[in-house]
Amino acid sequence: MEITSAISAILGAFGLSGAAGLNAWLPLLAVGAADRLGWIELGPSYGWLSSTPALIVLAVIFVLDLIGDKIPALDSVLHAVGTFIAPASGAILFTAETSLSSHLPPAVAAILGAITAGSVHASRTVARPFVTGTTAGVGNPLVSTAEDGTSLVLTILALALPILAFVVVLVLMVALGWLTFRAIRWARGKRRTGTASP
């Protein structure tokens, strides 16, 4: 039973970290609120996530980020900042999720969380200019909304159905990898076109 619980926590942690790569604030807010409501139990070291000040700050930042990421010029700035925020969020979520039911060393958990969230965030950051360039910025709000929705679904799955959350993260990383490849090819083609122009 203990092994099953540990595996479930680790799979759920991957789900939460993947969600953090798409939206760094949403899973932190959701996990803090879930702990506050008694739906989940975080380790003593992470009780601050469910404190009133933390929930208020996370909620405010989440709303500001939610709005800002829909604006083509501002989303690039937010993604640059997210290069540091997303891995940190992933590290916190992974260690918080595995702190009670897993014997995974905190340092290892933090590294796994940071890598998962960082990889997802890096892929979406590379792909966003491709979306902007091919849709004249019109597609940005739609893509951003899809990312937020996926982050929410992943967070819920991570807490309720960890195995499914892990599978979704794997599929997401493959899809983002493919999109990143397309974005890089598009950028190279655009540079060649610009160089060839008189």
C-alpha positions in Angstrom: 0.0 0.0 0.0 2.9 2.3 0.9 4.6 1.6 -2.5 1.3 2.2 -4.4 0.9 5.5 -2.5 4.5 6.5 -3.3 4.2 5.7 -7.0 0.8 7.6 -7.1 2.4 10.7 -5.5 5.3 10.6 -7.9 3.1 10.3 -11.0 0.9 13.1 -9.6 3.9 15.2 -9.0 4.9 14.9 -12.7 1.4 16.0 -13.6 1.6 19.1 -11.4 5.0 20.0 -12.7 3.8 19.7 -16.3 0.9 21.9 -15.4 3.4 24.5 -13.9 5.2 24.5 -17.2 2.1 25.8 -18.9 1.0 28.1 -16.1 3.3 28.5 -13.1 0.7 30.0 -10.8 -2.4 27.9 -11.4 -1.3 24.6 -9.9 0.3 26.4 -6.9 -2.9 28.2 -6.2 -5.0 25.0 -6.7 -2.8 22.8 -4.5 -2.8 25.5 -1.8 -6.5 25.8 -1.9 -7.0 22.0 -1.9 -4.8 21.7 1.2 -6.7 24.6 2.8 -10.0 22.8 2.1 -8.7 19.5 3.4 -8.9 17.7 0.1 -5.2 16.9 0.1 -2.5 16.9 2.8 0.8 18.6 2.2 3.9 18.1 4.3 4.6 20.5 7.2 7.2 22.3 5.2 4.6 23.3 2.6 1.8 24.4 4.8 2.6 28.0 3.8 1.0 27.3 0.4 -2.4 27.1 2.0 -1.9 30.2 4.2 -4.2 33.1 3.6 -1.4 35.6 2.6 0.0 33.0 0.1 -3.4 32.2 -1.4 -4.2 35.9 -1.9 -0.8 36.6 -3.5 -1.0 33.6 -5.7 -4.6 34.5 -6.8 -3.6 38.1 -7.7 -0.5 37.0 -9.6 -2.5 34.3 -11.4 -5.1 36.7 -12.6 -2.5 39.2 -13.8 -0.6 36.5 -15.6 -3.8 35.1 -17.1 -4.6 38.5 -18.6 -1.1 39.5 -19.6 -0.4 36.3 -21.5 -3.2 37.0 -23.9 -1.5 40.2 -25.1 1.0 39.5 -27.9 3.7 42.1 -26.9 3.5 41.3 -23.2 3.4 37.5 -23.4 7.0 37.4 -24.6 8.1 39.3 -21.5 6.1 37.0 -19.2 7.6 33.9 -20.9 11.1 35.3 -20.3 10.3 35.7 -16.6 8.6 32.3 -16.6 12.0 30.7 -17.7 12.9 31.1 -14.0 9.4 31.0 -12.4 8.2 27.8 -14.0 11.1 25.5 -12.9 10.8 26.9 -9.4 7.1 26.3 -9.3 7.6 22.8 -10.7 10.3 22.0 -8.0 8.0 23.2 -5.2 5.0 21.2 -6.5 7.0 18.0 -7.0 8.6 18.1 -3.5 5.3 19.2 -1.9 3.4 16.3 -3.6 5.9 13.6 -2.7 7.0 14.9 0.8 4.5 12.7 2.8 4.0 9.5 0.8 7.3 9.0 -0.9 10.9 8.4 0.3 12.2 10.4 -2.7 15.0 12.7 -1.6 13.8 16.4 -1.7 16.7 17.4 -3.9 15.9 14.7 -6.4 12.2 15.7 -6.3 13.1 19.3 -6.8 15.3 18.5 -9.8 12.7 16.3 -11.5 10.0 19.0 -11.0 12.2 21.8 -12.3 13.2 19.8 -15.4 9.6 18.8 -16.2 8.2 22.3 -15.8 11.2 23.9 -17.4 11.0 21.6 -20.5 7.3 22.3 -21.0 7.8 26.0 -20.5 10.8 26.2 -22.9 8.8 24.4 -25.6 5.9 26.7 -25.4 8.2 29.7 -25.3 9.9 28.6 -28.5 6.6 27.8 -30.2 4.8 31.1 -29.4 6.7 33.3 -32.0 5.7 30.7 -34.6 2.0 31.1 -33.6 2.4 34.9 -33.5 4.1 35.0 -37.0 1.7 32.6 -38.7 -1.5 34.2 -37.3 -0.4 37.9 -37.0 -0.9 37.6 -33.2 -4.5 36.7 -33.5 -3.8 33.1 -32.4 -2.0 34.1 -29.2 -5.0 34.5 -27.0 -6.4 31.2 -28.2 -3.2 29.3 -27.6 -2.8 30.9 -24.2 -6.3 30.0 -23.2 -5.7 26.4 -24.4 -2.5 26.3 -22.3 -4.4 27.6 -19.2 -7.2 25.0 -19.8 -4.7 22.2 -20.2 -2.8 23.3 -17.0 -6.1 23.3 -15.1 -7.1 19.8 -16.4 -3.6 18.5 -15.6 -3.7 19.9 -12.1 -7.1 18.2 -11.4 -5.9 14.9 -12.9 -2.7 15.0 -10.9 -4.7 15.3 -7.7 -7.5 12.8 -8.7 -6.0 10.4 -11.3 -2.2 10.6 -11.1 -1.6 7.8 -13.6 -3.7 9.6 -16.3 -2.0 12.9 -15.5 1.4 11.3 -16.1 0.3 9.9 -19.4 -1.1 13.4 -20.4 2.2 15.0 -19.5 4.1 12.5 -21.8 1.7 13.2 -24.7 2.0 16.9 -24.0 5.8 16.8 -24.1 5.8 14.9 -27.4 3.3 17.4 -28.9 5.3 20.4 -27.7 8.5 18.8 -29.0 6.9 18.4 -32.4 5.6 22.0 -32.3 9.0 23.3 -31.3 10.6 21.5 -34.2 8.1 23.1 -36.6 8.7 26.5 -35.0 12.5 26.2 -35.4 12.1 25.2 -39.1 9.7 28.1 -39.6 12.2 30.6 -38.0 15.1 29.3 -40.2 13.0 29.5 -43.3 12.0 33.1 -42.5 15.7 34.0 -41.9 16.6 32.5 -45.3 13.8 34.4 -47.0 15.0 37.6 -45.4 18.6 37.0 -46.4 17.6 36.3 -50.0 15.5 39.5 -50.3 17.3 42.5 -51.9 
